[in-house]
Amino acid sequence: MSILIRDGRRLSPLRAALALLLVGALAAGGFLAHQTWSSERAVASTKPWFAGYVDVTATPAFAFEQPQTDAGRDVVLSFIVSDGECRPTWGGYFSMDEAAAKLDLDRRIARLKQQEGEIAISFGGLNNDELATTCSDENALARAYSDVLARYGVTTIDFDVEADDLADTAAGERRAKVIAELQRERRDSDGDLAVWLTLPAATFGLTEEGTTAVAQMLDAGVDLAGVNIMTMNFGDSREKRETMGEAAVRSLQATHRQLTALYQLADQELSAQTLWRKLGATPMIGQNDIPTEALSLDDATELNEFATGQGIGRMSMWSLNRDAECGPNYVDVTRVSDACSGVPQDGESFADTLANGFDGRLALAAGHVTKQEPRDPADFVDDPETSPYPIWSEDASYLKGTKIVWHRNVYEAKWWTSGELPDSPVLNEWETPWTLIGPVLENERPVPVPTLPPGTYPDWDGLDTYDKGDRVLFEGSPYQAKWWNQGESPEASHSDPDGSPWTALDIEDVQEELEAATDAAG
């Protein structure tokens, strides 16, 4: 066999073989390079990222196009809002064309991208109407969103839905339906569209309106990149002496539990770690809108350490405009400023503090697609030989403080309960009598049930009568009579604590009483 080359000459069989080997090597190299790039991109798409919000229309203008540190490379420009109908505006002040002319916004975005920065666009905010609120025509709403995406070339969008907008469920359904279709169209044409919901939260997590907004997105088929909670303005849900950092951590923990329930209710199986990746946090740096709340740099560090430890997917802040210490002419620092934080910073920045460990990038993360993570049914099987506490039973009753095992996790009863699943997907903590303590650990064995030595008290006898205050042992555990009774087993006190004449005593308390009595007698 010989191979013709362009001038009509032929290669010898040896040279032909070498040529084929070379072509094959180049092809394999190209394939491997593609595979390596794809693998690297897949890993990069799951890396948590930081991007601070920039209030585009605030004065004085913030020069986001000139980032001073890596923490300022990626920004979330806010807010695109309705003009009262179906046209997008910046803050209700400028159309997109007007923003280009009067704020030089398009050029500034281009300048940021020249420096390898990226932008996301945030729709909504507290003070104006998000487009879906005023635009009831779904086709017009889709055009409005598409115009923004096309104008600024963004692959990550953020919906900051608050107050009346959040309460408007009809608008929420429109928003979810239209965004689901836009996301499908993007992905069908090999494009990216990451969708974040930014919602107010208390230390107990999302409000009922917030969980409804998430459910609407999931029901419509939106692949949510995540839920970004505003860890700010906690009000009465924040405990006395609780730092803003501690309150933010509690809020994230509660929202993670809610997201677990929301995805279960949507029939989507995701791991606990994936659900942490679908969480974001946005503190208001420095002085918050509530005068008694101010997030310090120490609070920011505390929040960052928890967030990186758990692996949340996003960190933002409100706002980059405010990331500077107020000057001496700004006297009342409890009054929120658009241009300074209101707290001492000593030359440090909130952006650098909060961004620490968030090494991902907006553009890469936008390509991540959520995939189901079904658990092996064997993971739900509880073995009495390796469970530290009794396995939950639908027919049993449990007193406050009782610990049980269910689906390889340990739960503790918050009050008397019977027949209520420990892992039932509820959206609020007060809806379940169970608190999740943590997983069953490797090599655990049943915790021995403490008992008192025989003879400590008389063994209960169904034929005997007992007066109020009498004590007995039943299967080694101590009980005390609440009133005269005969033939009523102490065992019933667990299933009917109010109706039973017996109350279970704490063994440690009884032992302390007996030791004290022995010491007094001695």
Secondary structure by P-SEA (a helix, b strand, c coil): ccccccccccccaaaaaaaaaaaaaaaaaaaaaaaaaaaaaaaaaacbbbbbbbcccccccccccccccccccbbbcccccccccccccccccccaaaaaaccaaaaaaaaaaaacbbbbbbcccccccccccccccaaaaaaaaaaaaaaccccbbbbbcccccccaaaaaaaaaaaaaaaaaaaaaacbbbbbbbbbbbccccccaaaaaaaaaaaaacccccbbbbccccccccccccccaaaaaaaaaaaaaaaaaaaaaaacccccaaaaaaabbbbccccccccccccccaaaaaaaaaaaaaacccccccccccccccccccccccccccccccccccccccaaaaaaccccccccccccbbbbbbccccccccccccccccccccccccccccbbbbcccbbbbbccccccccccccccccccccccccccccccccccccccccccccccccccccccccbbbbcccbbbbbcccccccccccccccccccccccccaaaaaaaaaaaaaaac
